[in-house]
Amino acid sequence: MRHWYEEGLGWATLPGEPVRLATGLRFDVLEMPAEAGPAALRHLGPASPVARYRGRLRLLVAAGSAEELPGLLEWLEWGTLALDLTAIGVGGHMEAPLPPGPAGTPEARPLPPDRKESQGAAVWLRPPEPGCEVEPLLPTLSAVRGGEGAPDLVRLVDTMATQCHRVRLLRSCAQPFAFS
C-alpha cells in the first residue's frame, strides 16, 4: 500500500502503521461533515480525489490552501461563525485510504494474507490515478486568476461553508427544546 502512494502517485508517507499521507507537500486537505459534502463536490473536477473518513469528507486541494482558509472564510464573511470545516496543511497528515480495486473502482483491494488488521476507516470516493498528475487539477486560489483547468478554491470554500452552516442549523433544530 505504501508503495502505491509513494511510487505510483509520488506522495510522501509517514513512517509507521497505519499508512499516513503527509499533507502540505503535494496537497492540503479540507475536511467537512459527509452530509454537507454533495453540494461541494460539484465544484471539483472529476479527477479531484475525495476520501471519506469517520463520517467526514476529505477533499484534496492545492498545497498552501490550508493556510489560506481562515483569511478566505473571513473575506467570504463566514469568519465569525463556528463552522465544522477544517484544513490540514504543512506538518499534518491524513490516514491513507486503501488503494482502489481493479480498474479504478472505489472498492479497496483485499489486504495481503499476512495483514490481519485493516488500514482503517478511510476510503476513496474518488481515488487518485497512478501515473496521472493530480496536483494541477486540485482546487486553488490561482483559478480565480485564470488557472488552467483547476477548480476555483473560493467557490469551493464558500459552498463548503454554506453547507456546513446548514448542517449545523439542521442539527440544532433536531434537538429537543430545553425547558427550565
N, C-alpha and C positions, 0 to 999 in steps of 0.2 A: 504494500500500500504506500509506504514512504517513497518507494521507487517511482510509483505512478505520479506522485506530486512533484518530486524533485527532478526526475529525468523527463517525464512526459510533458509536464507543464512548466518546469523551471521555477517552481515556487519553493521557498525556503520552509523547512520544517524544523521544529524544536525537538531536542532530544527527549527520549522517554516515551512512555505509553500513557494514555492513548496518543496517537499521532496528532500534533497540533501544527497549524499553519501560522507562520509569522506574518503579522499584518504591518502595514506601513512601508513595506519594501516594494511590492508589485501591486498591491491593492490595499484598501481600507474596507471596513465593513460598517454598514448602517443596519441597526437591528431594531425591530419593532414587533408588537404582538401579531401573531399569524392572522388573526381575524381582521386586522387593519391592512393587510398586505395586498389583496387582489387589485385594488384601485391603483396602487403604486406600480404594480408590475406592468401596466400599460405604458409607462414611461421608459421602460427598459427595452433595449434591443433583444432580439431572440437569442443572441449569443451571450447575454449578460448572465453570469452564474448567480443562482439564488439557492440558498440552503435553508432547511428548517431544523431548528434545534430547540427541544423542550418548549414547544408552543410559541416559538418566535421565528420570524423570518429574518434571514441574514442576507442582505443584498451587497454584493461586491461592487465597490465604487473605486474611482481613481485614487491612487496613493496621494495623501495630503488632504483628502476630503474630510477626514475626521476632525482635523484641527480647524477646518472652515465651518463646521456645523454650528457651533454656538453663535458666531457672527452672522451666519446665514439665517438662522432662526430669528435672531434679533432684527435683522433687516426685513424679514418677511412678517414681522410683528407677531411672532409666536414666542418670543423670548421670555415673556412674563408668565407663561403657563407651564405647569408641570406636565410634560409630555412623556409618555413611555417610549421614547425614541433615543437610542444611544448610538455612539460611534466607537469603533475600535480602530486605533491607528498605530503609529510608531510605538514600538515596545510592547504591543499587545499580541494576542493570538486568538485563534478560534479552533475549536475541535474540528479535525478534518473529517468530513463525511466519507463514508465508504465510497470508493470509485464506482461509477455506474456499471451496470451489467453489460452484456454483449450488445453490440450495435447501438451503444449510447443510450440504452433505456435507463430510466432512473432507478430501476431495481438494482440494488447493490449486488456485487459479485459475492459468492459464498466465501466464508472465511477459509483459509487453508486448514488442513486437518490438524496441524499442531497448535492452532489457536482455539482456545476454548471460550475466551471472553469476546464480547462484541466490542467494536470500536466505540460505540456509544449511541446516543440518540440522534446524532446529526445525520441528515440525509440530503442529497442533492435533489431539488425540484427541477432545476435547470443546471445540469452539470457542465463544467468546462470541457472543452475538447482538446485532448493532447495534440500537439503539433500545430494548433491554431493560436495565433497571438491574440489573447483575450484582452489585455490591458488597453489597447487603443479603442476598444468598444465599450469600456466602462464609463458610467456617468461621470462628468467632470464639469467644473466651472467654465473651462475654456470653450465648451459647446455654445455658451452664450455668445462668445466672440467668433463664432463661425467654425467650430471644431468639425473635423471631417468624420461624420457618422457616429460620433459619441453622443449619447443621450444627455440632455440638459439636467445637471445636478440641481439647479434652482427649482425647476418644475417638479422634479422627483421629491425633493425635501419638502416643498410646500404641500404636495399631495400626501406624503407620509405624515406630516404634522397634522393636517386636516383629519386624516383617518384615525390617527392615534387619539386626537381630541374626541372624535365621535365615539370611539370605543370606550374612552374614559367616561363620557356622558352616559352612554348606554349602561355601563356597569353601575354607575352611581344611581341611575333611575331604577335599576332592577333590585336595589337593596330596600328592605322594608323601612318604613319611617320609624324613627326613634321618638318615643313619647316619654316625657318625664313625669 
